[in-house]
Amino acid sequence: MTHQAGMPADREAPMPPQPAWPITVDPVTRGALVVLSAIAIVAALDIGQIIFAPVCLSIVVGSIFGPAADRFTRLGVPTWISAIVMVVLFVLLLLTAGAAFMVPLSDWLDKLPLIWSRLQSQLVSWQGFFSSVSSLQQELQSAMGQSDSMQVSVDDTSAVESVFYFAPAFIAQVILFLASLYFFILTRPYLRRSALELSPDSDSRRSIHTMLKTIETRLTTYLFSITLVNLGLGGAVALVMWLLDVPSPLLWGMLAGMLNYVVYVGPAVMVLVLTCVGLATGTTIVAILTPPAAYLCLNLIEAQFVTPTVLGRTMTLNPFLVFLTIAFWIWLWGPAGGFVAVPLLLVAGSIMEIMSERP
């Protein structure tokens, strides 16, 4: 083998120039990648709902009970015992609330035929309006050349078959939720320590520590504060319903407090429920509309004055963004999504705020 003069024999040939990293991507391609990634993430969350929903819900609930478990640990109680105590306490709270709901709720379920008959009698006055709308619809269909015949398909699947179909999945989700809640409370300190150990330098560790501390503080403060506000709202609703001589006032107070966790949607459902209660107990329009109107006044005071005062400006979120977030997560995961929507939005907002403050 021949070599050029003055060049050592063992010197390797120069390497070709490597492309710069990261490779620049034009805005159109970058936007397409972002859209495809978002679609893939949403599809994965939808397909894996049976796993992701209970795990995410356990993290949100564990953020409420985590500080209490830490206090038990500082008193010398083993971590695994503290986690078990928190899970058992949560289950007992659910069972107590369920038992308090069952007795009065069963009585109101027996009144559903009465509520339906009174609703039909109240709609008699609207019969002329509905008839005019129906005739207008028929005229539009005739003008567009459409037939007014309607095909109705009936699903012959019985309720028992539906229960047997959905029961195993529901039980699996409950077990997964309780197991995830236990392990999240148990391993919270280890997860934080592991995240710090993965940081390459002190600045990154400081930023991650600040981010985790801020997220945990805001999430815990939000959930604890909202729980206190909902307890107060539930007590106020129960007291007002008792003063209005509405049967089962404690039931409506508890229901109002629970539904208030789902912003916008929960109060709307509560107004509908109390309207049905008014139909079952009242004989005039004023008597029918008094329970939902009283609840709307209390909810307005809570939403406009009490909650902003308790949470402060650091927890204030854009109402339109909150509405879109709740709508998205309810569409994706149902009631569980509605419960975790605002905490997830709060976490995302905290991360973006901390990232924007980094130099």
Summary of the structure (lengths in Angstrom):
residues: 359
radius of gyration: 28.8
end to end distance: 55.4
largest distance: 111.1
contacts: 920
relative contact order: 0.09
helix: 80%
strand: 0%
